[in-house]
């Protein structure tokens, strides 16, 4: 049986706003969406968050879908080079790899 996650993630409203200019009805949600959209860029239908860190050679971090996030976190945590680190270290390591969770 194939399971597809069709729930809306945090990225979907931003992608819709950047592609089509669609905004929600709630004024507060519009402000939050516009602020977050200024921190992101859409390249070839893939959402990236602008990174202002001098630690990265690439100025963009790829924003992951929930299923991708789980896969990346498992690979970093349990993979060949992984270790059983805390959540803060795990998040920092994923950002260093170029991902925004």
PLY file of the C-alpha trace (Angstrom):
ply
format ascii 1.0
element vertex 101
property float x
property float y
property float z
element edge 100
property int vertex1
property int vertex2
end_header
0.00 0.00 0.00
1.34 3.43 -0.99
0.90 6.25 1.51
1.14 9.85 0.32
1.32 12.69 2.81
-1.05 15.33 1.42
-1.15 17.53 4.52
-0.05 21.11 4.15
3.40 21.79 5.53
4.88 25.07 6.64
6.47 25.54 3.18
3.29 25.34 1.11
1.85 28.81 1.84
5.25 30.38 1.14
5.63 28.54 -2.15
2.09 29.50 -3.20
2.76 33.13 -2.27
6.06 33.27 -4.17
4.69 31.49 -7.26
1.18 32.88 -7.54
0.95 35.78 -5.07
-1.88 34.10 -3.14
-2.27 35.44 0.41
-4.49 34.32 3.31
-7.47 36.33 4.55
-6.11 36.91 8.06
-4.04 40.12 8.32
-1.64 38.67 10.90
-1.03 35.57 8.78
-0.35 37.82 5.78
2.30 39.75 7.71
3.98 36.55 8.90
3.85 35.07 5.41
5.34 38.17 3.79
8.10 38.31 6.39
8.99 34.65 5.91
8.84 35.05 2.12
11.52 37.75 2.30
13.81 35.20 3.94
13.19 32.60 1.22
13.72 32.20 -2.50
12.13 29.80 -4.99
14.56 28.30 -7.50
13.26 25.76 -10.03
10.21 25.10 -7.81
12.41 24.26 -4.81
12.19 26.48 -1.73
15.42 27.72 -0.18
16.00 29.85 2.90
18.63 32.56 2.59
21.59 31.88 4.84
23.59 34.77 6.19
26.19 32.60 7.88
29.79 32.86 6.77
30.23 29.16 7.55
28.46 28.12 4.33
29.84 28.51 0.84
26.28 28.32 -0.54
24.03 31.23 0.49
20.88 29.06 0.47
19.60 26.25 2.69
17.15 23.81 1.11
13.78 23.78 2.89
12.66 20.20 3.31
9.23 18.58 3.24
8.27 16.68 6.41
9.07 13.30 4.82
12.45 14.58 3.60
13.19 16.03 7.03
12.63 12.67 8.70
14.89 10.93 6.19
17.71 13.48 6.56
17.50 13.47 10.35
17.61 9.66 10.44
20.57 9.58 8.07
22.52 12.10 10.13
21.56 10.46 13.42
21.83 6.77 12.52
23.89 6.83 9.30
27.40 5.49 8.76
29.01 8.67 10.05
26.29 9.47 12.56
26.31 9.26 16.29
23.60 9.51 18.90
23.67 13.24 19.50
21.16 15.56 21.10
18.50 17.45 19.17
20.41 20.73 19.15
23.57 19.17 17.74
21.52 17.21 15.22
19.79 20.36 13.97
23.09 22.25 13.77
24.67 19.40 11.81
21.77 19.34 9.33
22.10 23.10 8.77
25.82 22.63 8.16
24.88 20.10 5.49
22.76 22.76 3.71
19.27 21.86 4.91
16.67 24.00 6.68
14.22 21.94 8.69
0 1
1 2
2 3
3 4
4 5
5 6
6 7
7 8
8 9
9 10
10 11
11 12
12 13
13 14
14 15
15 16
16 17
17 18
18 19
19 20
20 21
21 22
22 23
23 24
24 25
25 26
26 27
27 28
28 29
29 30
30 31
31 32
32 33
33 34
34 35
35 36
36 37
37 38
38 39
39 40
40 41
41 42
42 43
43 44
44 45
45 46
46 47
47 48
48 49
49 50
50 51
51 52
52 53
53 54
54 55
55 56
56 57
57 58
58 59
59 60
60 61
61 62
62 63
63 64
64 65
65 66
66 67
67 68
68 69
69 70
70 71
71 72
72 73
73 74
74 75
75 76
76 77
77 78
78 79
79 80
80 81
81 82
82 83
83 84
84 85
85 86
86 87
87 88
88 89
89 90
90 91
91 92
92 93
93 94
94 95
95 96
96 97
97 98
98 99
99 100
